[in-house]
Amino acid sequence: NLAKIEKLVRVISDMRGMGKEVILVSSGAIATGRQTLGGKKPETVAEKQAYAAVGQARLMMVYQKLFSEYNQTAAQILITKATILDDTSRANAKNTFNELLKLGTVPIVNENDTVSTYEIKFGDNDRLSAIVAALVEGDLLFLLSDIDGLYTDDPKKNPDAKFISQVDELTDEFMAMGKGTTGSDVGTGGMAAKLHAAQICMDQNIPMIIMNGSRPAMIYDLLDGEN
């Protein structure tokens, strides 16, 4: 969805103009590869990795082109779970992020689906973004989703589902609200994944916001302290 990506790139470029350091954790490598190759939904690990190899390059091409229109430089960082679990790799990754931010770039992070297999996958970008936020000691994590936030139940299925505007402590009751499904046929992270991401952020005292990614300009309001 180029129009949506373009809006997001504009907001991030504005934030850079405000003097903020921004890291973008992006999904979509496999889906982009599938679209490019005109293939069916990949089933085997090898198919997914092949689609990702095409998709990652194409995705970065799109981001670099759009960011360059706003005089921003996009950089790519591909991460696997092994990067985070190994102390040396983790320290190297942190140094790379710090250097890229110092150089004024916008690091774009994706799980390295071309080499990740099931055992070494994060599995979803919500969790990956929380791990990156913890790694760089971020001040705030935005999760851009197809939903406005946390509800007591799935609002698409239950009209009585209530919106929860703020969570100060993740109790078992809250964790039970996470459904494993996602409304998108290309995404992997349902609300359960977002709550796991929130747990990682809470452990590191990083505030996290779930918001609807179709209106990235709402980030301005949130940065101004609006609810």
Residue pairs with C-beta under 8 A, 6 or more apart in sequence:
2 62
4 213
4 214
4 216
5 62
5 63
5 66
6 66
7 216
7 217
8 24
8 144
8 213
8 216
9 63
9 66
9 67
9 69
9 70
9 72
10 70
11 216
11 217
11 219
11 220
12 22
12 24
12 67
12 72
12 106
13 67
13 70
13 71
13 72
14 220
15 22
15 219
15 223
16 22
16 72
16 104
16 106
18 223
21 101
22 106
23 97
23 101
23 106
23 107
23 108
23 109
23 132
23 136
23 138
24 63
24 106
24 107
24 108
24 109
25 108
25 109
25 110
25 125
25 128
25 129
25 132
26 59
26 63
26 108
26 109
26 110
26 125
27 110
27 125
27 187
27 188
28 55
28 59
28 186
29 51
29 52
29 55
29 56
29 59
29 110
29 111
29 113
30 42
30 48
30 51
30 52
30 55
30 113
30 186
31 55
31 186
32 54
32 55
32 56
32 58
32 59
33 50
33 51
33 52
33 53
33 54
33 55
33 56
33 58
34 40
34 41
34 42
34 51
34 55
35 55
36 54
36 55
36 58
37 51
37 54
39 47
39 51
41 185
42 48
42 50
42 51
45 117
45 118
48 113
49 113
49 114
49 115
49 116
52 113
52 114
53 114
56 76
56 78
56 110
56 113
56 114
59 110
60 74
60 76
60 108
63 74
63 108
64 73
64 74
67 73
67 74
67 106
68 74
72 105
72 106
73 103
73 104
73 105
73 106
74 105
74 106
74 107
74 108
75 100
75 105
75 106
75 107
75 108
76 107
76 108
76 110
77 93
77 96
77 97
77 100
77 107
77 108
77 109
77 110
78 109
78 110
78 111
78 112
78 114
79 93
79 109
79 110
79 111
79 112
79 122
79 128
79 132
80 111
80 112
80 115
80 116
80 120
80 121
81 116
81 120
81 121
81 122
82 89
82 120
83 89
83 90
83 93
84 90
84 93
84 131
84 135
90 135
93 135
94 135
94 136
97 107
97 132
97 135
97 136
98 136
100 107
101 107
101 136
109 128
109 129
109 132
111 121
111 122
111 125
111 128
113 121
122 128
122 131
123 188
123 193
124 188
124 189
124 193
125 188
125 189
126 143
126 189
126 193
126 194
126 196
126 197
127 189
127 193
127 196
127 197
127 200
129 141
129 143
129 197
130 141
130 196
130 197
130 198
130 200
130 201
130 206
130 208
131 200
132 138
133 141
133 200
133 201
133 204
133 206
133 208
134 200
134 201
134 203
134 204
134 206
137 204
138 206
139 206
139 207
140 206
140 207
140 208
140 209
141 197
141 201
141 206
141 207
141 208
141 209
142 208
142 209
142 211
142 219
142 222
143 194
143 197
143 208
143 209
143 210
143 211
144 211
144 212
144 213
144 216
145 189
145 194
145 210
145 211
145 212
145 213
146 182
146 183
146 184
146 187
146 212
146 213
146 214
147 155
147 183
147 191
147 210
147 212
148 163
148 210
148 211
148 212
149 163
149 164
149 165
149 210
149 211
150 163
150 164
150 167
150 174
150 177
150 191
150 194
150 195
150 210
151 161
151 162
151 163
151 164
151 177
152 161
152 162
152 164
152 177
153 160
153 161
153 177
154 161
154 179
154 181
154 191
155 161
155 163
156 183
165 227
167 174
167 198
169 202
170 195
170 198
170 199
170 202
174 195
175 192
175 195
175 199
177 191
177 195
178 190
178 191
178 192
178 193
178 194
178 195
178 196
179 190
179 191
179 192
180 190
180 192
181 190
182 188
182 189
182 190
194 210
197 208
198 208
201 207
201 208
202 208
209 222
211 218
211 219
211 222
212 218
